[in-house]
C-alpha cells in the first residue's frame, strides 16, 4: 500500500460501500506499478469483493470519491504515465454505470498544466459534480519544471457537454506563496473551498502552512470564486495541510476540524460557516493531546460530527475517533482499533444513509516492514468507556 495517500471510502444507498486505495501488486517478477484499486462491500453477501485496478496501466494516486442520490459512484484521481515524453500527472474521472466502470476521461487537459494533483470531489443536492485541484498552467515554465509545489488551484464542473473550462480558485501572488491540500464541499446552493497556503518551497517550509484560506461560489458551472480570505494564520508549531478537513452539515452550513500542533500537543478545533454566511464562527477547542493527526470528518443529518484521525505518532499509532454533538460538546476521543496488532493509521470516514459510520484505514501487521493491508470497520464505537 502506498502510505502517502489516505484511502477513500464512500457508502452507497443499498447498504454497500466502495473503498479506493493505491497499492502495488506483487508477483514472481516483483512489484508492479502503483495502481488505484477499487473494492465493493456487497451488502447481500456481507463481504468485500476482490479489489481490482481502475483505469490504465499507470501510476495512479490521490483519489477522491462521492456517491450521488441514485447510488452512482464517482471517482477522480491523478494518473501519471509510466514512460514516454509526457509523464505529467493528469486529472482523470470515472463513474460506475450499471456495475461497469466508465472509460477514464481527462478532466482538464492542457499542455501547460504540469502536475495535476490533490483533487477533491464534491456532489451537490442536484447531483452536480464539482472538483478542485492543484494545477501548474499559470506557472512560469522554468518553475513548473522545477517542483510541483509551484502551482495554483482550479475548479471544474461536470456538464452535459463534459467538464467546464477550469476556473481559478487561488492564483499565486508571489513565487514563494503556493496553495495545497484543498477541500471542497457543496453547501446547499453554493460551494465552499478551503486550502493551505505555504510560504517557501523547501521541505522544512512545506511541513506547515503559513495560513489557511477559504472562498465560496454558486453552483453555476464555471462560476467565479470569491476573493480568497484568511481563515487563520499559523503563529507557531504546525498547522494546515493534513491537519485540517471539512464537511457539509446536512442541516446547512459547513464545519471544519483542524489541529494546531505545538510542543508535542495537538489542539483540535471546530469552526463553522453557517448557511449563507460570509464569516466563520470563532474556533471551538474540542480536544487536546498527542492525537488528531490527519483528521477526516463526516456529519450526520442531526448535526453530529464524526472525526477519525491518527492517535499517536511515529510507529506508536492507532486510529482515534471523536464524536461531537450538535451543540459542540464531546465526551472525548476514543481508540477505534483497540484490538488490532501492529500499526493502524491514516483513516477515512463515510456515513451510510442511516448515519452509521464506515471507516477505512491502513495497517502494518506485527513484524511487517511495510503497510500491507487495508482494513475497514462499520459502526465503530465512538463512545468513551465509563
ABEGO torsion letter per residue (X at the ends): XBAABBBBBBBBAAGBBBBBBBBBBBBAAEBBBBBBBBBBBBAAAGBBBBBBBBEBBBBBBGBBBBBBAAGBBBBBBBBBBABEABABBBBBBBBBBGGBBBBBBBABBBAAAEBBBGBBBBBBAAGBBBBBBBBAAABBAAAAAABAABBBBBBBBBBAAEBBBBBBABBBABAABBBBGBBBBBBEABBBBBBBBBBEABAAAAABBABBBBBBBBABBGBBBBBBBBABBBABEBBEEAABBBBBBAAEEBBBBBBBBBGGBBBBBBBBBBBGBABBBBBBBABBEBBGBGBBBBBBAAGBBBBBBBBEBEABBBBBBBBBBAAGBBAEBBBABAABBEBBBGBBBBBBAAGBBBBBBBBBBBGBABBABBBBBBGBBABBBX
